[in-house]
């Protein structure tokens, strides 16, 4: 990746992402042609990037229930407005990458607002191995 200007949608987080309290605006940059893998690149700090994945290809049964507070904060009028992305931890070896299924990022397509929500009462893993579903 380069630090060239980004022409990608800007997403505004209504609350900070865990561990990144001063970062609210990110560019959502596709990293593949399938619309599966993305980079969330800080609009204010070009050195800050998170890799996120659309979980369906890797976790076909993943269907998180988004709490009412997040739905209200994002002004989600129906489920079709929401995109769910999961943060990837690549670590030192991409072959052992994991995905945070417990705290997905929810993006409202209409408003381009987002929130990371913790799925309370869930037994979903914080670090699920990232492997395509068979």
KAMOQUI-V218050 format. One record per helix or strand. SS is the DSSP state (alpha for helix, beta for strand). FROM is the first residue (numbers start at 0). TO is the last residue. If there is no record, write none. Layout:
BEGIN
ss=<SS & SS>
from=<FROM & FROM>
to=<TO & TO>
END
This chain:
BEGIN
ss=<beta & beta & beta & beta & beta & beta & alpha & alpha & alpha & beta & alpha & beta & beta & beta & beta>
from=<8 & 16 & 19 & 24 & 36 & 48 & 54 & 67 & 78 & 81 & 93 & 97 & 104 & 112 & 127>
to=<12 & 16 & 19 & 29 & 41 & 52 & 56 & 72 & 80 & 88 & 95 & 98 & 107 & 115 & 128>
END
